[in-house]
Amino acid sequence: MKTAVVGAGIAGIRVATLLNEKGWKTYLVEEHKDVKEGKVCSGLISRKTFGELDIGPEKIVLNTLHGARIYSPSGNMIEINKKRAAVVVDRGKLDRELVKKYRGERLFEYKALSYRNNNLFLRHKKGSGRMIKADFVVDASGPLGTFRELVLPKKIPMENFVHAYQARYKGMFNKNYVEIYLNNIAKGFFAWVTPESRDRAKIGIGVLLGLDPKERFNQFVETYNLSLGKKLGDESAVIPVGEPIRKPIKRNIALVGDSAFQTKASSGGGIGFSLRGANALADAIDKEIRKKARAEVTYAKNLSPIVKQLELHWKVRKFYNSLNETQLEKLFQKLKNVRIEEFVEKYGDMEEIDRLLSIANPRLLPLLPEFIKFKII
Ligand SMILES: Cc1cc2nc3c(=O)[nH]c(=O)nc-3n(C[C@H](O)[C@H](O)[C@H](O)COP(=O)(O)OP(=O)(O)OC[C@H]3O[C@@H](n4cnc5c(N)ncnc54)[C@H](O)[C@@H]3O)c2cc1C
């Protein structure tokens, strides 16, 4: 049985590598020549995710953070100190390190176009066509999900994506804290400063689809009077931030990573859950090849704890998006009053937010009505 994995990002490389390690025939199809190309990312990941990558820190880590500073629309700030809880990695190098471990067949500079009757149709960068036989296809092609419509019954609504723009600067930055700005300029999402070092940072913004993220970025920089330094480059992409998909598989076609909405809707972070989604899918395909269980069943089962966490992130996003600036300001004050930072410092986990959102802690009781309304608990 041959598996074709479309997309050499975090999710695709991991699925292809795991299946290949088990001895199965795999193709890794990637439209670019180098896995570094075409990736838009700030590279902020939790320690937990970093550990799951199994790559030495000297290879990819640019910075280790002390915590986060979150700003309300009026400039009110909550500072969360959680030393060494997160690192900033060089995303291009990360993908290059991951793909080094893959020993199967590579079909790079090929774009996957369609899949019919176990035939995957590809087009080379130079224009020639090619067809390969594949019994199983994994769509790991990122936010646009090349084969999503073959798997899902309905088209995903526009509000389930945000449009992001970010630029990299050489200047003077506080290397210890990632900064998050919540305001109406970043409508539907937020703006951020992710320091890679004292003199390099990625500064970006996400907005609802249909708004111009670059225009909003300029507005954000002007409003906050940010001193940026020299621009080294910029990039733009969409981030899937919708409801997680419980069963992103139909017979022999499966979605994974951004294609399957395995991103935290509250933050847009997708590296950790793409990896976990990939582990879940590789196990499911392996069991199907060995005729132990159907991949459709195993993948959905393996995904259920992941979906549980992703669902909470999605509810938090819905809640946040329901607030206007005045309500957001009030919520911020409420959070400050209950000294939320201490609570987050103790229980916070960038990946598993269920513990944090548990009402067991009486400090969160003032937020109970909101939590119930948005089914966060
Ligand atoms: C501005 C921005 C900042 C972000 N910052 C962070 C962050 O700090 N931390 C974090 O965890 N996440 C972050 N993310 C999200 C993260 O980048 C994604 O969740 C992650 O890259 C998903 O990995 P993936 O493997 O699913 O897809 P991708 O990494 O997008 O890989 C998909 C691959 O498929 C290839 N491809 C696409 N279509 C085809 C086709 N038809 N044929 C062949 N190849 C194809 C692409 O070239 C690409 O290489 C950010 C996203 C954005 C947009």
The ligand as an SDF file (V2000), in Angstrom:
LIG
                    3D

 53 58  0  0  0  0  0  0  0  0999 V2000
    1.7030   34.8320   10.4950 C   0  0  0  0  0  0  0  0  0  0  0  0
    1.6750   33.4720   11.1220 C   0  0  0  0  0  0  0  0  0  0  0  0
    2.3500   33.2570   12.3100 C   0  0  0  0  0  0  0  0  0  0  0  0
    2.3160   32.0000   12.9230 C   0  0  0  0  0  0  0  0  0  0  0  0
    3.0150   31.8290   14.0640 N   0  0  0  0  0  0  0  0  0  0  0  0
    2.9840   30.6330   14.6990 C   0  0  0  0  0  0  0  0  0  0  0  0
    3.6920   30.4510   15.9140 C   0  0  0  0  0  0  0  0  0  0  0  0
    4.3730   31.3520   16.4050 O   0  0  0  0  0  0  0  0  0  0  0  0
    3.6120   29.2180   16.5060 N   0  0  0  0  0  0  0  0  0  0  0  0
    2.8810   28.1860   15.9860 C   0  0  0  0  0  0  0  0  0  0  0  0
    2.8140   27.1150   16.5900 O   0  0  0  0  0  0  0  0  0  0  0  0
    2.2040   28.3510   14.8300 N   0  0  0  0  0  0  0  0  0  0  0  0
    2.2460   29.5360   14.1660 C   0  0  0  0  0  0  0  0  0  0  0  0
    1.5730   29.6980   12.9800 N   0  0  0  0  0  0  0  0  0  0  0  0
    0.8320   28.5480   12.4480 C   0  0  0  0  0  0  0  0  0  0  0  0
    1.7710   27.5130   11.8330 C   0  0  0  0  0  0  0  0  0  0  0  0
    2.6300   28.1500   10.9210 O   0  0  0  0  0  0  0  0  0  0  0  0
    0.9500   26.4090   11.1590 C   0  0  0  0  0  0  0  0  0  0  0  0
   -0.0080   25.9310   12.0680 O   0  0  0  0  0  0  0  0  0  0  0  0
    1.8320   25.2590   10.7140 C   0  0  0  0  0  0  0  0  0  0  0  0
    2.7330   25.6930    9.7460 O   0  0  0  0  0  0  0  0  0  0  0  0
    0.9660   24.1530   10.1320 C   0  0  0  0  0  0  0  0  0  0  0  0
    1.7850   23.1550    9.5650 O   0  0  0  0  0  0  0  0  0  0  0  0
    1.2360   22.2950    8.3660 P   0  0  0  0  0  0  0  0  0  0  0  0
    2.2510   21.2350    8.1610 O   0  0  0  0  0  0  0  0  0  0  0  0
   -0.1650   21.9020    8.5790 O   0  0  0  0  0  0  0  0  0  0  0  0
    1.2090   23.2800    7.0860 O   0  0  0  0  0  0  0  0  0  0  0  0
    2.3370   24.1560    6.4400 P   0  0  0  0  0  0  0  0  0  0  0  0
    3.4590   24.3790    7.3400 O   0  0  0  0  0  0  0  0  0  0  0  0
    1.6390   25.3410    5.8470 O   0  0  0  0  0  0  0  0  0  0  0  0
    2.8820   23.2380    5.2430 O   0  0  0  0  0  0  0  0  0  0  0  0
    2.1040   22.9640    4.1050 C   0  0  0  0  0  0  0  0  0  0  0  0
    3.0420   22.6160    2.9520 C   0  0  0  0  0  0  0  0  0  0  0  0
    2.2570   22.1690    1.8500 O   0  0  0  0  0  0  0  0  0  0  0  0
    2.7700   22.6880    0.6420 C   0  0  0  0  0  0  0  0  0  0  0  0
    1.6670   22.6720   -0.3190 N   0  0  0  0  0  0  0  0  0  0  0  0
    0.5170   23.3740   -0.2790 C   0  0  0  0  0  0  0  0  0  0  0  0
   -0.3070   23.0210   -1.2970 N   0  0  0  0  0  0  0  0  0  0  0  0
    0.3650   22.0580   -1.9910 C   0  0  0  0  0  0  0  0  0  0  0  0
    0.0310   21.2850   -3.1480 C   0  0  0  0  0  0  0  0  0  0  0  0
   -1.1480   21.4090   -3.7590 N   0  0  0  0  0  0  0  0  0  0  0  0
    0.9590   20.4130   -3.6150 N   0  0  0  0  0  0  0  0  0  0  0  0
    2.1590   20.2670   -2.9910 C   0  0  0  0  0  0  0  0  0  0  0  0
    2.5230   20.9640   -1.8920 N   0  0  0  0  0  0  0  0  0  0  0  0
    1.6230   21.8390   -1.3940 C   0  0  0  0  0  0  0  0  0  0  0  0
    3.2520   24.0780    1.0500 C   0  0  0  0  0  0  0  0  0  0  0  0
    4.2080   24.5550    0.1440 O   0  0  0  0  0  0  0  0  0  0  0  0
    3.8330   23.8040    2.4320 C   0  0  0  0  0  0  0  0  0  0  0  0
    5.1890   23.4530    2.3650 O   0  0  0  0  0  0  0  0  0  0  0  0
    1.5910   30.9370   12.3350 C   0  0  0  0  0  0  0  0  0  0  0  0
    0.9050   31.1450   11.1250 C   0  0  0  0  0  0  0  0  0  0  0  0
    0.9600   32.4010   10.5190 C   0  0  0  0  0  0  0  0  0  0  0  0
    0.2430   32.6020    9.2160 C   0  0  0  0  0  0  0  0  0  0  0  0
  1  2  1  0
  2  3  1  0
  2 52  2  0
  3  4  2  0
  4  5  1  0
  4 50  1  0
  5  6  2  0
  6  7  1  0
  6 13  1  0
  7  8  2  0
  7  9  1  0
  9 10  1  0
 10 11  2  0
 10 12  1  0
 12 13  2  0
 13 14  1  0
 14 15  1  0
 14 50  1  0
 15 16  1  0
 16 17  1  0
 16 18  1  0
 18 19  1  0
 18 20  1  0
 20 21  1  0
 20 22  1  0
 22 23  1  0
 23 24  1  0
 24 25  2  0
 24 26  1  0
 24 27  1  0
 27 28  1  0
 28 29  2  0
 28 30  1  0
 28 31  1  0
 31 32  1  0
 32 33  1  0
 33 34  1  0
 33 48  1  0
 34 35  1  0
 35 36  1  0
 35 46  1  0
 36 37  1  0
 36 45  1  0
 37 38  2  0
 38 39  1  0
 39 40  1  0
 39 45  2  0
 40 41  1  0
 40 42  2  0
 42 43  1  0
 43 44  2  0
 44 45  1  0
 46 47  1  0
 46 48  1  0
 48 49  1  0
 50 51  2  0
 51 52  1  0
 52 53  1  0
M  END
$$$$
